[in-house]
Amino acid sequence: MIHRWLTTADEVDESSRAQLVRCWRDVSNAGGAVGFPRPPVSEGEVSVAVDALLARLRPGLEELLVVADEADPDVVVGWLVLVGNESALTRHWARVLRVQSAPAARGRGVGRTLMAEVARRAREDRGLAQLHLELRSGMGLEAFYSALGWRVVGTWPGALRVGGGDVRDEVLMVLDLT
């Protein structure tokens, strides 16, 4: 897997932007809990969200990790966002958001590659002590993250209204980097 960090919108060309949109749409429509409550989502809906994400990118504060397959380095197979804090009280930790791997690339280690690189970046490049992650209950993701060293530290009961009467807890996880 090839990974690269993008820290400004200027680093994202139109082809990469289109692939981010496609990946997010495909993950959402496959049932992934990546920000849209209910599939299906259209490319237009996701395009608006990608543009908003790209507009927020700032070095050292909000950065995008993109993973491509070595066999085809121009094809995005997964991505996530690392969001830091400006406050002196919380500057020692960051949040990991929108972790996703393209459905066609599942089972090839994309998720593990993303999580290993975000932990490395946070610890070595940014000197952080912790990473925080929130996830939707009922998706079976706790075991994946736990196997990578993350631990559940709590839940926000009924925090997520997915739709159609489907209310889920938000599971709070932490990775200690020290």
N, C-alpha and C positions, 0 to 999 in steps of 0.2 A: 504494500500500500504506500502511496505517495501522499504526503500531507503538506498543506501550506496554510499559513496564517494570513488573513486579510484584515487590515486595520483601518482602511479608509474605503469609501465607495469608489474612488478613482481606480482602485486595484481590481475592480470587478468589471470585466468586459461584457459585452452583450451576450456572448455565447455562455459564459459562466453564469450570468444572471439567469438566462433561460434554463440552464441545468439545475440551478438552485430551485427555481419555480417548479420544474418538473419533478424533482426529487420530493419536495415538500408536498406537492399535490398527490403524488403516487403513495407516499407514506400515509398521508391523511386518509386517502381513499381506501387504503388497505387496512384501516382501523387503528392506525398509530395515533397516540395521544400527544400530538405536537402543536397544539394551540387552536385547532378548529374543533368545535364541539361535536359535529356530526357529519360524516360523509354522506354524499359526495360533495367535494368542494371543486369549484371550477378553477381553471388556470387564471382567470381574471381575478378571483378572490385572493388567490395565493400570490399573484403578481403584486397586488397592492401591499400585502404583508411583507414580501421580500423587499420592495422599495423602501418601506418604512424601516426595516431592519438595516438595510444598507446605509440609510441616511443617519442612523445612530452610531455607526462605527467610529471609534476613536481609539487611537493607540493607547494601550495600557488601561483602557476603561471598558470598551465594548469591542470585542474582536471575534472574528468568524474563522473557525477551523474547517477547512474543506479537505476531504479525502478522495483521492482518485485511485483507480486500479492501475498497477504498473503496466499491465498489458495495453491499456488505453488511457494514458495520463490526461487526456482531454475530457474524460467522462467523470462527472461527480457521482460518487457512490455513497457519500455520506457527509454530514456536517453537523456542527453544533456552534453555540455561541457562548463565550466566556464574558461575564459581566462583572466588573469590579465595582468598588465603592469609593466615592470621593471623600467621605467623612473619615476623620482621624479615628473615630470610634470603631469603624467597621472596615477600615482599609486592609486589614489582615486576612480577609476572606473574600471570595467571589462566588457568584452563582453560575451554574452550568445550565443552559437552556436549549430547548429544541433539538435534543440529541436524536439523530435519525440516520438510518441506513436505507438505501434504496431497496425496495422489495426484491428486485432481481439480483441483488448482491448479498442477500441474507445468508448467513452460515459461512461467510468467507472471512470473518474477523474484523469487519468494518467497525462494529461497535467497540470492540476491545481496542482497536487502533485509536479511535477517537478518544476513548477514556484514558488510555495510557498517555497520549500526547497532551491532553488538557491537564492532567496531573503533573506531567513533566514541566510544562510551560508555567503553571501556577507556582510550583515549588522552585524551579531553577531560574527562570527568567524574571518572575515577578516577586519572588520571596514571600509567597503567601503561606499562611499556617493552615488554612482550611478551604475546602470547596463545599458548597451547598447545592442541593438538587431537590427539586420537588417533582413528584410524579403522581399520576392518576392511579388510584387503587383499582384493583380488579383486572389489571393488565398483566400481572405476573412478572413485573420487572424488578421487584425487590431482590429476587434470587440472583439475577444477572449482576446487579450492582454490588450486592453483598459479596459475591465471588471475586470482585475487583477491589475489595477492601472498604467499601462504603458501609455505613451502618444507619439503621433507622433510628431517628431521635424523637419522632413524634408524628402526629397527624393533625390536620385541620378537618374535623368531622364535617361531612356534608358541604365542603367548600366548593365543589365543582358540580355545576348543573349542566350535564351533558345534553339534556333535552329529552323530551318524551317521558318525563318522570324519572329519568335516570340521574340520580344524585350520587356522587362519589366523594370519598375522602381524598384529601391531598396528603400524600405520604412525604414526610420530610426526612432527607438523608444527608449525611455529612461524610466527608473524607478528610481525615487528619493527615496533614502533609509534613508534620514535624517529626 
